[in-house]
Each structure stands twice: as C-alpha cells, then as structure tokens.
Amino acid sequence: MSEADAATSVNVAERMGFKDGDLIQERGYDDDVDFDLRDDVEDVTGSELLDEDDHDVVDAVVFWWRDGDGDLVDALMDSLTTLKEGGVVWVMTPKSGRDNYVSPADIQDAAPTSGLHLTTSAGVSKDWSATRLVPKKNK
C-alpha cells in the first residue's frame, strides 16, 4: 500500500486486511490516535474496537505506540495474550518528523524478542505509519 493510496483511501482498514466479523483489540489509545482510521476499522469489521482490558480472543491487535511509552518488547508480548492463531499485530507509530516518532529499527529489534516477525510497513494516514507483525511459526 503506497502512502498516496493510504492518504486517499476511505477503506484503509480493508487494505490492512480487516474484514466483516473480525474482532480487533486496540492498545495504546490516547487523544492523538487517528480517529478516521479507527472509524474505518469499526465500519469494516462491523464492531467496536475492544480495549486492552477485554480478554476475548481477537483476530488482530491495533497497537498505538509512541516514543516514551515504555518497553516495546513487554508491550508486544502482552498483545499476544488475546491474539488468535494466525492473527496479526499492527504497530501504529507516528511518522518521521512527528512528535514521539519511533524508529523502525526499534520495532525490528523488539519483534523477534517478543516472538513476532515483521512482514510489512506502510503509511496509513497523514500522521501514522503501520508495521504488520505476525507470530513466528514454531518448527
């Protein structure tokens, strides 16, 4: 997904792989999140985002992460507790030049330690980038 597509698409959530009936947990919510993207996810899935206190098994986690939020490895490991087999974690970080920017290298370093594998990154809005992580397969 190109940044141009992301910026103009009304269905960014579909491009991220969300579909009707998916249960999505949201972590790291604050007043700086992209509310249009949140609305897109809820419209596509047909349900409200679950918060971090919900313990339902979910198809995906949308994780808003900013510089200074703490230990990314611990946070990613916590996000796996409700993720179903085959689920994905989308780490949403402020884009370069924005307040609380997180380097992609930070996510690349934290992912394997928390049992995740980075598959793709994309700009999903004017202010946020998304990094798709999936659990490593056991051999």
C-alpha positions as CSV (number, residue, x, y, z in Angstrom):
1,M,0.0,0.0,0.0
2,S,1.5,3.3,-1.0
3,E,1.2,6.4,1.2
4,A,-0.8,8.1,-1.6
5,D,-3.3,5.2,-1.5
6,A,-3.4,5.3,2.3
7,A,-4.0,9.0,2.3
8,T,-6.8,9.0,-0.2
9,S,-8.4,5.6,0.6
10,V,-11.6,5.5,2.6
11,N,-11.0,1.8,3.2
12,V,-7.5,1.8,4.7
13,A,-8.8,-0.9,7.1
14,E,-9.6,-3.2,4.2
15,R,-6.2,-2.6,2.8
16,M,-4.8,-3.7,6.2
17,G,-6.6,-7.0,5.8
18,F,-9.6,-6.3,8.2
19,K,-12.9,-7.8,7.2
20,D,-16.5,-8.0,8.4
21,G,-16.8,-10.1,11.6
22,D,-13.2,-9.6,12.7
23,L,-12.6,-8.8,16.4
24,I,-9.9,-6.2,16.8
25,Q,-8.3,-5.1,20.1
26,E,-6.9,-1.6,20.4
27,R,-4.0,-0.9,22.7
28,G,-2.2,2.4,23.5
29,Y,-5.3,4.5,22.8
30,D,-4.8,8.2,23.5
31,D,-6.2,11.5,22.2
32,D,-3.6,11.6,19.4
33,V,-4.7,8.4,17.6
34,D,-6.1,8.6,14.0
35,F,-9.9,8.6,14.6
36,D,-10.7,8.3,10.9
37,L,-8.7,5.0,10.8
38,R,-10.4,3.8,14.0
39,D,-13.8,4.5,12.4
40,D,-12.7,2.7,9.2
41,V,-11.8,-0.4,11.2
42,E,-15.1,-0.3,13.1
43,D,-17.0,0.2,9.8
44,V,-15.3,-2.7,8.0
45,T,-15.4,-5.1,10.9
46,G,-18.9,-4.2,12.0
47,S,-18.0,-4.0,15.6
48,E,-16.3,-1.6,18.1
49,L,-12.7,-1.9,18.9
50,L,-12.1,-3.9,22.1
51,D,-9.9,-2.2,24.7
52,E,-6.9,-3.6,26.4
53,D,-8.9,-4.8,29.4
54,D,-11.0,-7.1,27.2
55,H,-9.9,-10.7,27.2
56,D,-11.7,-12.0,24.1
57,V,-9.6,-13.9,21.6
58,V,-9.1,-11.4,18.7
59,D,-8.2,-11.6,15.1
60,A,-5.8,-8.6,15.3
61,V,-4.4,-6.0,17.6
62,V,-4.0,-2.4,16.6
63,F,-1.3,-1.0,18.8
64,W,-0.6,2.8,19.0
65,W,3.0,3.1,20.1
66,R,5.0,6.3,20.7
67,D,8.5,7.1,21.9
68,G,8.5,7.1,25.7
69,D,5.6,4.6,26.0
70,G,7.8,2.1,27.8
71,D,9.3,-1.3,26.9
72,L,8.1,-2.3,23.4
73,V,9.1,-5.9,23.9
74,D,6.9,-6.3,27.0
75,A,4.0,-4.4,25.3
76,L,4.2,-6.7,22.3
77,M,4.3,-9.8,24.4
78,D,1.2,-8.5,26.3
79,S,-0.6,-8.0,23.0
80,L,-0.1,-11.7,22.2
81,T,-2.2,-12.9,25.1
82,T,-5.5,-12.5,23.3
83,L,-4.4,-12.9,19.7
84,K,-5.8,-16.0,18.0
85,E,-3.6,-18.3,16.0
86,G,-2.9,-16.7,12.6
87,G,-3.7,-13.2,13.9
88,V,-1.7,-10.1,13.3
89,V,-0.4,-7.1,15.3
90,W,-0.4,-3.7,13.7
91,V,2.0,-1.4,15.4
92,M,1.0,2.2,14.7
93,T,3.7,4.8,15.2
94,P,4.0,8.5,14.5
95,K,5.6,9.2,11.2
96,S,9.1,10.7,10.9
97,G,9.1,14.3,11.9
98,R,6.1,13.9,14.2
99,D,6.1,14.2,18.0
100,N,7.0,10.9,19.7
101,Y,8.4,9.3,16.5
102,V,9.6,5.7,16.8
103,S,12.4,4.5,14.6
104,P,11.5,1.4,12.5
105,A,14.7,-0.1,13.9
106,D,13.1,-0.1,17.4
107,I,10.3,-2.3,16.1
108,Q,12.6,-4.5,14.1
109,D,14.7,-5.1,17.3
110,A,11.7,-5.7,19.5
111,A,9.7,-8.0,17.2
112,P,11.9,-11.2,17.3
113,T,12.5,-10.9,21.1
114,S,8.7,-10.9,21.6
115,G,8.1,-13.8,19.2
116,L,7.0,-11.8,16.3
117,H,8.1,-11.4,12.7
118,L,7.9,-8.1,10.8
119,T,6.2,-8.5,7.4
120,T,5.4,-5.1,6.0
121,S,5.2,-1.4,6.8
122,A,3.0,1.3,5.3
123,G,1.8,4.8,5.8
124,V,-1.8,4.6,6.7
125,S,-2.6,8.2,7.4
126,K,-1.1,11.7,7.4
127,D,0.5,11.2,10.8
128,W,0.8,7.5,11.4
129,S,2.7,4.6,9.9
130,A,1.7,0.9,10.4
131,T,4.0,-2.1,10.8
132,R,2.5,-5.5,10.4
133,L,3.8,-8.2,12.8
134,V,2.9,-11.9,12.9
135,P,3.8,-14.6,15.4
136,K,6.8,-16.7,14.4
137,K,5.8,-20.2,13.3
138,N,7.0,-23.0,15.6
139,K,9.1,-25.5,13.8
